[in-house]
Amino acid sequence: MGPPDLSGAAAEFERIYRAHVGEITAYFARRTVEAQTVADLTADTFVQAIGSFGSFDPARGHARGWLFGIARRVFAQHCERTSRGRDTVVRLAGRRVLDVDETAELVARVDAERDGRGLVEAMTALPAGDREAVELVDIAGLGRGEAAAALGITLGALRIRLFRARGRLRKIVGEKS
């Protein structure tokens, strides 16, 4: 048995990256209006994905669900760091300043996700698990199996969460109209 085919793994990761970087960027753009933060969180997600790519098993689920699971954890870690106010100096010192084109592209992405952010804000009245299920399936467009994998729950549990959350969300949106 020889060494693993790193060129094949690198090519496969690049294919996965190219196929899903836009969706992961949009996921973060719905959560923050700061282009630099969107870029940082997207990069952090793919750095973690590279680190765990060797253990990714396509037989257990699609890459998209796997990446959204990582993105959820990256965002939770970001919120934890931000809420405690620590690590700010280190993060600012380590930031790569975006050039004008990159900033313009991310600002456009943030603007494009404005409606999604509005829905995410309306969903704050939902329990966290219900909110995440709706966002992954109805906003991010993941299949139910992918969303269940990203959330670490069964397909049946996801269906129940979606049913419950959509009903509550209809009531919330109806009250605001």
Phi and psi in degrees as GROMACS dihedral restraints (atoms count N, CA, C in turn):
[ dihedral_restraints ]
;  ai    aj    ak    al  type     phi  dphi    fc
    3     4     5     6     1   -90.8    20    10
    4     5     6     7     1  -176.7    20    10
    6     7     8     9     1   -67.1    20    10
    7     8     9    10     1   156.4    20    10
    9    10    11    12     1   -64.5    20    10
   10    11    12    13     1   151.6    20    10
   12    13    14    15     1   -79.6    20    10
   13    14    15    16     1    90.9    20    10
   15    16    17    18     1   -68.3    20    10
   16    17    18    19     1   -32.1    20    10
   18    19    20    21     1   -66.3    20    10
   19    20    21    22     1   -38.2    20    10
   21    22    23    24     1   -65.9    20    10
   22    23    24    25     1   -42.6    20    10
   24    25    26    27     1   -65.9    20    10
   25    26    27    28     1   -40.3    20    10
   27    28    29    30     1   -64.7    20    10
   28    29    30    31     1   -41.8    20    10
   30    31    32    33     1   -65.3    20    10
   31    32    33    34     1   -40.3    20    10
   33    34    35    36     1   -66.2    20    10
   34    35    36    37     1   -41.6    20    10
   36    37    38    39     1   -64.8    20    10
   37    38    39    40     1   -40.6    20    10
   39    40    41    42     1   -61.1    20    10
   40    41    42    43     1   -39.9    20    10
   42    43    44    45     1   -63.1    20    10
   43    44    45    46     1   -44.9    20    10
   45    46    47    48     1   -63.3    20    10
   46    47    48    49     1   -43.8    20    10
   48    49    50    51     1   -58.1    20    10
   49    50    51    52     1   -52.8    20    10
   51    52    53    54     1   -61.7    20    10
   52    53    54    55     1   -36.1    20    10
   54    55    56    57     1   -71.3    20    10
   55    56    57    58     1   -26.8    20    10
   57    58    59    60     1  -124.2    20    10
   58    59    60    61     1    -3.9    20    10
   60    61    62    63     1   -60.9    20    10
   61    62    63    64     1   -37.0    20    10
   63    64    65    66     1   -64.1    20    10
   64    65    66    67     1   -41.3    20    10
   66    67    68    69     1   -68.0    20    10
   67    68    69    70     1   -39.1    20    10
   69    70    71    72     1   -68.6    20    10
   70    71    72    73     1   -40.4    20    10
   72    73    74    75     1   -61.4    20    10
   73    74    75    76     1   -44.0    20    10
   75    76    77    78     1   -62.7    20    10
   76    77    78    79     1   -37.9    20    10
   78    79    80    81     1   -55.9    20    10
   79    80    81    82     1   -46.7    20    10
   81    82    83    84     1   -75.4    20    10
   82    83    84    85     1   -31.7    20    10
   84    85    86    87     1   -66.3    20    10
   85    86    87    88     1   -24.7    20    10
   87    88    89    90     1   -75.1    20    10
   88    89    90    91     1   -14.3    20    10
   90    91    92    93     1  -106.2    20    10
   91    92    93    94     1   -17.6    20    10
   93    94    95    96     1  -148.9    20    10
   94    95    96    97     1   150.9    20    10
   96    97    98    99     1   -98.9    20    10
   97    98    99   100     1    -0.8    20    10
   99   100   101   102     1   -88.6    20    10
  100   101   102   103     1   114.4    20    10
  102   103   104   105     1   -58.9    20    10
  103   104   105   106     1   -40.3    20    10
  105   106   107   108     1   -63.7    20    10
  106   107   108   109     1   -39.8    20    10
  108   109   110   111     1   -66.2    20    10
  109   110   111   112     1   -41.0    20    10
  111   112   113   114     1   -58.6    20    10
  112   113   114   115     1   -46.5    20    10
  114   115   116   117     1   -62.9    20    10
  115   116   117   118     1   -43.3    20    10
  117   118   119   120     1   -64.3    20    10
  118   119   120   121     1   -44.9    20    10
  120   121   122   123     1   -67.5    20    10
  121   122   123   124     1   -37.7    20    10
  123   124   125   126     1   -63.9    20    10
  124   125   126   127     1   -45.7    20    10
  126   127   128   129     1   -62.5    20    10
  127   128   129   130     1   -43.7    20    10
  129   130   131   132     1   -59.6    20    10
  130   131   132   133     1   -39.6    20    10
  132   133   134   135     1   -61.1    20    10
  133   134   135   136     1   -46.5    20    10
  135   136   137   138     1   -75.3    20    10
  136   137   138   139     1   -27.5    20    10
  138   139   140   141     1   -64.9    20    10
  139   140   141   142     1   -44.3    20    10
  141   142   143   144     1   -65.8    20    10
  142   143   144   145     1   -36.6    20    10
  144   145   146   147     1   -64.3    20    10
  145   146   147   148     1   -40.8    20    10
  147   148   149   150     1   -60.9    20    10
  148   149   150   151     1   -43.3    20    10
  150   151   152   153     1   -64.2    20    10
  151   152   153   154     1   -28.9    20    10
  153   154   155   156     1  -109.8    20    10
  154   155   156   157     1     8.3    20    10
  156   157   158   159     1   -61.8    20    10
  157   158   159   160     1   -31.8    20    10
  159   160   161   162     1   -63.3    20    10
  160   161   162   163     1   -25.8    20    10
  162   163   164   165     1   -98.8    20    10
  163   164   165   166     1    -0.7    20    10
  165   166   167   168     1   -70.0    20    10
  166   167   168   169     1   128.1    20    10
  168   169   170   171     1  -118.6    20    10
  169   170   171   172     1   105.0    20    10
  171   172   173   174     1   -58.6    20    10
  172   173   174   175     1   -21.7    20    10
  174   175   176   177     1   -69.5    20    10
  175   176   177   178     1   -22.0    20    10
  177   178   179   180     1   -90.9    20    10
  178   179   180   181     1   -10.3    20    10
  180   181   182   183     1   161.0    20    10
  181   182   183   184     1   168.3    20    10
  183   184   185   186     1   -77.4    20    10
  184   185   186   187     1   154.3    20    10
  186   187   188   189     1   -59.9    20    10
  187   188   189   190     1   -34.8    20    10
  189   190   191   192     1   -60.8    20    10
  190   191   192   193     1   -47.6    20    10
  192   193   194   195     1   -64.0    20    10
  193   194   195   196     1   -40.3    20    10
  195   196   197   198     1   -59.7    20    10
  196   197   198   199     1   -46.3    20    10
  198   199   200   201     1   -65.7    20    10
  199   200   201   202     1   -40.3    20    10
  201   202   203   204     1   -66.2    20    10
  202   203   204   205     1   -33.2    20    10
  204   205   206   207     1   -62.2    20    10
  205   206   207   208     1   -42.9    20    10
  207   208   209   210     1   -64.8    20    10
  208   209   210   211     1   -44.4    20    10
  210   211   212   213     1   -60.4    20    10
  211   212   213   214     1   -39.4    20    10
  213   214   215   216     1   -60.5    20    10
  214   215   216   217     1   -43.9    20    10
  216   217   218   219     1   -67.2    20    10
  217   218   219   220     1   -40.5    20    10
  219   220   221   222     1   -60.6    20    10
  220   221   222   223     1   -44.2    20    10
  222   223   224   225     1   -67.3    20    10
  223   224   225   226     1   -39.6    20    10
  225   226   227   228     1   -61.9    20    10
  226   227   228   229     1   -41.7    20    10
  228   229   230   231     1   -64.7    20    10
  229   230   231   232     1   -40.4    20    10
  231   232   233   234     1   -61.4    20    10
  232   233   234   235     1   -45.8    20    10
  234   235   236   237     1   -62.4    20    10
  235   236   237   238     1   -40.2    20    10
  237   238   239   240     1   -63.4    20    10
  238   239   240   241     1   -46.4    20    10
  240   241   242   243     1   -62.4    20    10
  241   242   243   244     1   -43.3    20    10
  243   244   245   246     1   -66.8    20    10
  244   245   246   247     1   -43.7    20    10
  246   247   248   249     1   -66.2    20    10
  247   248   249   250     1   -29.8    20    10
  249   250   251   252     1   -86.2    20    10
  250   251   252   253     1   -13.1    20    10
  252   253   254   255     1    72.0    20    10
  253   254   255   256     1    11.9    20    10
  255   256   257   258     1   -97.5    20    10
  256   257   258   259     1   166.3    20    10
  258   259   260   261     1    73.6    20    10
  259   260   261   262     1     5.5    20    10
  261   262   263   264     1   -65.8    20    10
  262   263   264   265     1   -47.3    20    10
  264   265   266   267     1   -62.9    20    10
  265   266   267   268     1   -41.5    20    10
  267   268   269   270     1   -64.0    20    10
  268   269   270   271     1   -44.2    20    10
  270   271   272   273     1   -65.3    20    10
  271   272   273   274     1   -41.4    20    10
  273   274   275   276     1   -66.5    20    10
  274   275   276   277     1   -39.2    20    10
  276   277   278   279     1   -66.6    20    10
  277   278   279   280     1   -30.5    20    10
  279   280   281   282     1   -93.5    20    10
  280   281   282   283     1     0.5    20    10
  282   283   284   285     1   -73.7    20    10
  283   284   285   286     1   139.8    20    10
  285   286   287   288     1   -91.6    20    10
  286   287   288   289     1   122.9    20    10
  288   289   290   291     1   -68.9    20    10
  289   290   291   292     1   130.3    20    10
  291   292   293   294     1   -73.7    20    10
  292   293   294   295     1   142.9    20    10
  294   295   296   297     1   -79.1    20    10
  295   296   297   298     1   173.3    20    10
  297   298   299   300     1   -59.1    20    10
  298   299   300   301     1   -43.6    20    10
  300   301   302   303     1   -65.1    20    10
  301   302   303   304     1   -42.8    20    10
  303   304   305   306     1   -64.2    20    10
  304   305   306   307     1   -42.5    20    10
  306   307   308   309     1   -63.5    20    10
  307   308   309   310     1   -44.7    20    10
  309   310   311   312     1   -61.6    20    10
  310   311   312   313     1   -41.2    20    10
  312   313   314   315     1   -64.4    20    10
  313   314   315   316     1   -43.0    20    10
  315   316   317   318     1   -71.7    20    10
  316   317   318   319     1   -35.2    20    10
  318   319   320   321     1   -63.6    20    10
  319   320   321   322     1   -41.0    20    10
  321   322   323   324     1   -62.1    20    10
  322   323   324   325     1   -40.6    20    10
  324   325   326   327     1   -64.9    20    10
  325   326   327   328     1   -43.3    20    10
  327   328   329   330     1   -61.3    20    10
  328   329   330   331     1   -44.2    20    10
  330   331   332   333     1   -62.9    20    10
  331   332   333   334     1   -39.7    20    10
  333   334   335   336     1   -64.7    20    10
  334   335   336   337     1   -25.6    20    10
  336   337   338   339     1   -94.5    20    10
  337   338   339   340     1    11.5    20    10
  339   340   341   342     1   -56.1    20    10
  340   341   342   343     1   -47.1    20    10
  342   343   344   345     1   -62.5    20    10
  343   344   345   346     1   -39.8    20    10
  345   346   347   348     1   -62.0    20    10
  346   347   348   349     1   -40.2    20    10
  348   349   350   351     1   -64.1    20    10
  349   350   351   352     1   -38.3    20    10
  351   352   353   354     1   -61.6    20    10
  352   353   354   355     1   -42.5    20    10
  354   355   356   357     1   -67.6    20    10
  355   356   357   358     1   -40.9    20    10
  357   358   359   360     1   -60.5    20    10
  358   359   360   361     1   -40.4    20    10
  360   361   362   363     1   -65.0    20    10
  361   362   363   364     1   -40.9    20    10
  363   364   365   366     1   -65.0    20    10
  364   365   366   367     1   -29.1    20    10
  366   367   368   369     1   -78.5    20    10
  367   368   369   370     1    -3.2    20    10
  369   370   371   372     1   -62.0    20    10
  370   371   372   373     1   -19.9    20    10
  372   373   374   375     1   -75.9    20    10
  373   374   375   376     1   -13.0    20    10
  375   376   377   378     1   -84.6    20    10
  376   377   378   379     1   152.4    20    10
  378   379   380   381     1   -59.4    20    10
  379   380   381   382     1   150.5    20    10
  381   382   383   384     1   -54.2    20    10
  382   383   384   385     1   -45.1    20    10
  384   385   386   387     1   -63.2    20    10
  385   386   387   388     1   -40.9    20    10
  387   388   389   390     1   -66.4    20    10
  388   389   390   391     1   -42.8    20    10
  390   391   392   393     1   -61.0    20    10
  391   392   393   394     1   -45.1    20    10
  393   394   395   396     1   -65.4    20    10
  394   395   396   397     1   -38.6    20    10
  396   397   398   399     1   -62.6    20    10
  397   398   399   400     1   -46.2    20    10
  399   400   401   402     1   -63.4    20    10
  400   401   402   403     1   -43.5    20    10
  402   403   404   405     1   -64.8    20    10
  403   404   405   406     1   -45.1    20    10
  405   406   407   408     1   -66.0    20    10
  406   407   408   409     1   -40.4    20    10
  408   409   410   411     1   -84.7    20    10
  409   410   411   412     1   -50.7    20    10
  411   412   413   414     1   -87.3    20    10
  412   413   414   415     1   -27.7    20    10
  414   415   416   417     1  -100.9    20    10
  415   416   417   418     1   -51.2    20    10
  417   418   419   420     1   -79.1    20    10
  418   419   420   421     1   -18.9    20    10
  420   421   422   423     1    81.1    20    10
  421   422   423   424     1    19.8    20    10
  423   424   425   426     1   -70.9    20    10
  424   425   426   427     1   148.9    20    10
  426   427   428   429     1   -68.7    20    10
  427   428   429   430     1   161.7    20    10
  429   430   431   432     1   -61.3    20    10
  430   431   432   433     1   -39.3    20    10
  432   433   434   435     1   -64.2    20    10
  433   434   435   436     1   -41.5    20    10
  435   436   437   438     1   -64.4    20    10
  436   437   438   439     1   -43.5    20    10
  438   439   440   441     1   -64.9    20    10
  439   440   441   442     1   -41.9    20    10
  441   442   443   444     1   -60.8    20    10
  442   443   444   445     1   -42.0    20    10
  444   445   446   447     1   -64.0    20    10
  445   446   447   448     1   -43.0    20    10
  447   448   449   450     1   -62.9    20    10
  448   449   450   451     1   -35.3    20    10
  450   451   452   453     1   -86.7    20    10
  451   452   453   454     1   -11.8    20    10
  453   454   455   456     1    72.4    20    10
  454   455   456   457     1    33.5    20    10
  456   457   458   459     1  -127.3    20    10
  457   458   459   460     1   170.5    20    10
  459   460   461   462     1   -78.3    20    10
  460   461   462   463     1   162.2    20    10
  462   463   464   465     1   -62.0    20    10
  463   464   465   466     1   -39.5    20    10
  465   466   467   468     1   -61.8    20    10
  466   467   468   469     1   -43.0    20    10
  468   469   470   471     1   -64.4    20    10
  469   470   471   472     1   -37.7    20    10
  471   472   473   474     1   -64.2    20    10
  472   473   474   475     1   -44.2    20    10
  474   475   476   477     1   -59.3    20    10
  475   476   477   478     1   -41.7    20    10
  477   478   479   480     1   -64.2    20    10
  478   479   480   481     1   -45.1    20    10
  480   481   482   483     1   -59.7    20    10
  481   482   483   484     1   -44.2    20    10
  483   484   485   486     1   -63.0    20    10
  484   485   486   487     1   -45.6    20    10
  486   487   488   489     1   -59.2    20    10
  487   488   489   490     1   -48.6    20    10
  489   490   491   492     1   -64.8    20    10
  490   491   492   493     1   -45.8    20    10
  492   493   494   495     1   -67.1    20    10
  493   494   495   496     1   -42.6    20    10
  495   496   497   498     1   -63.3    20    10
  496   497   498   499     1   -38.9    20    10
  498   499   500   501     1   -63.1    20    10
  499   500   501   502     1   -46.1    20    10
  501   502   503   504     1   -64.9    20    10
  502   503   504   505     1   -39.7    20    10
  504   505   506   507     1   -66.1    20    10
  505   506   507   508     1   -38.3    20    10
  507   508   509   510     1   -59.8    20    10
  508   509   510   511     1   -41.0    20    10
  510   511   512   513     1   -65.7    20    10
  511   512   513   514     1   -43.4    20    10
  513   514   515   516     1   -63.5    20    10
  514   515   516   517     1   -48.1    20    10
  516   517   518   519     1   -65.2    20    10
  517   518   519   520     1   -38.0    20    10
  519   520   521   522     1   -63.3    20    10
  520   521   522   523     1   -37.1    20    10
  522   523   524   525     1   -68.3    20    10
  523   524   525   526     1   -32.4    20    10
  525   526   527   528     1   -81.6    20    10
  526   527   528   529     1   -16.2    20    10
